[in-house]
């Protein structure tokens, strides 16, 4: 079973911290990789048009964001970037299949590293 999920939160979709499923906002399930990939590509193109910045890994894991989408973190006393994640998974696990190069070679990121310092220390 393949899933294409959308996530929203403090972390890019490739971290898979213990509570990563709490950030899932949408999940579509597919029987075949080809169907899941077609849906992922459609969503990737839509999201890349809606968000100024994006970054991706080579295995169908992408993050999209706008610099002004942040939230205040009391624990780290700083603003944290909020990301929309898009992931194509197999049985809730990252794929070992390499995605199309245009998905990860077109990274357009701000270089602004924003993640909770407390979370990084505990990870």
C-alpha positions as CSV (number, residue, x, y, z in Angstrom):
1,X,0.0,0.0,0.0
2,X,1.3,3.4,-1.0
3,X,0.3,6.7,0.7
4,X,0.8,10.3,-0.4
5,X,0.6,12.5,2.7
6,X,0.6,16.2,3.3
7,X,1.9,17.5,6.6
8,X,2.1,20.9,8.3
9,X,4.3,21.8,11.2
10,X,7.8,22.6,12.5
11,X,9.7,19.9,10.7
12,X,10.4,18.9,7.1
13,X,8.8,15.5,6.2
14,X,12.1,13.6,6.2
15,X,12.7,13.7,9.9
16,X,10.1,11.2,11.0
17,X,10.3,12.1,14.7
18,X,8.2,9.9,17.0
19,X,5.1,12.0,16.7
20,X,5.4,12.8,13.0
21,X,1.9,11.5,12.3
22,X,0.4,14.3,14.4
23,X,1.4,16.7,11.6
24,X,-0.5,14.8,8.8
25,X,-3.3,16.9,7.4
26,X,-4.2,14.7,4.4
27,X,-3.6,11.1,3.3
28,X,-4.5,9.4,0.1
29,X,-4.0,5.7,-0.3
30,X,-3.1,3.9,-3.5
31,X,-2.7,0.2,-4.5
32,X,0.0,0.9,-7.1
33,X,3.2,2.9,-7.1
34,X,2.2,4.4,-10.5
35,X,-1.1,5.8,-9.2
36,X,0.6,7.2,-6.0
37,X,3.4,8.8,-8.0
38,X,1.0,10.5,-10.4
39,X,-0.9,12.0,-7.5
40,X,2.3,13.0,-5.8
41,X,3.6,14.8,-8.9
42,X,0.3,16.6,-9.4
43,X,0.4,17.8,-5.7
44,X,4.1,18.7,-6.0
45,X,3.5,21.0,-9.0
46,X,0.5,22.7,-7.2
47,X,2.5,23.2,-4.0
48,X,5.6,24.5,-5.8
49,X,3.3,27.2,-7.4
50,X,1.8,28.1,-4.0
51,X,5.0,28.4,-1.9
52,X,8.1,30.5,-2.6
53,X,10.6,28.1,-1.1
54,X,11.0,24.3,-1.3
55,X,13.6,21.6,-0.5
56,X,13.5,17.9,-1.3
57,X,15.2,14.6,-0.7
58,X,15.8,12.1,-3.5
59,X,13.1,9.7,-2.4
60,X,9.8,11.6,-2.8
61,X,10.0,13.8,0.3
62,X,9.5,17.5,-0.2
63,X,9.0,20.5,2.0
64,X,7.4,23.8,0.9
65,X,7.2,27.1,2.8
66,X,7.0,30.8,2.8
67,X,9.4,32.7,5.1
68,X,6.6,34.6,6.9
69,X,4.9,31.4,8.0
70,X,6.3,31.0,11.5
71,X,5.1,30.2,15.0
72,X,6.4,31.3,18.4
73,X,8.0,28.5,20.4
74,X,8.0,29.1,24.2
75,X,10.5,26.3,24.8
76,X,13.2,27.7,22.6
77,X,12.2,31.4,22.9
78,X,12.3,31.9,19.1
79,X,10.1,31.8,16.0
80,X,10.0,28.4,14.2
81,X,9.5,28.1,10.4
82,X,6.4,26.2,9.5
83,X,6.6,23.7,6.6
84,X,4.1,22.0,4.4
85,X,5.5,18.5,3.7
86,X,4.6,16.2,0.8
87,X,5.7,12.5,1.0
88,X,5.1,9.4,-1.0
89,X,5.4,6.4,1.4
90,X,5.0,2.7,1.3
91,X,3.3,1.3,4.4
92,X,4.2,4.5,6.3
93,X,7.9,4.2,5.5
94,X,10.1,6.3,3.2
95,X,10.7,4.8,-0.2
96,X,14.0,3.5,-1.4
97,X,13.1,4.5,-5.0
98,X,14.7,7.6,-6.3
99,X,12.3,10.3,-7.4
100,X,12.6,12.3,-10.6
101,X,15.6,14.6,-10.5
102,X,13.5,17.7,-11.3
103,X,11.8,17.2,-7.9
104,X,15.0,17.5,-5.8
105,X,17.4,19.3,-8.1
106,X,15.2,22.4,-8.1
107,X,15.6,23.2,-4.4
108,X,14.9,26.8,-3.7
109,X,15.5,27.5,0.0
110,X,16.2,30.5,2.1
111,X,19.1,29.0,4.1
112,X,17.2,30.1,7.2
113,X,17.6,27.2,9.7
114,X,14.6,27.3,12.0
115,X,14.0,24.4,14.3
116,X,13.5,24.0,18.0
117,X,16.9,23.9,19.7
118,X,15.5,21.7,22.4
119,X,14.1,19.2,19.9
120,X,17.5,19.0,18.1
121,X,19.2,18.2,21.4
122,X,16.8,15.5,22.3
123,X,16.7,13.8,18.8
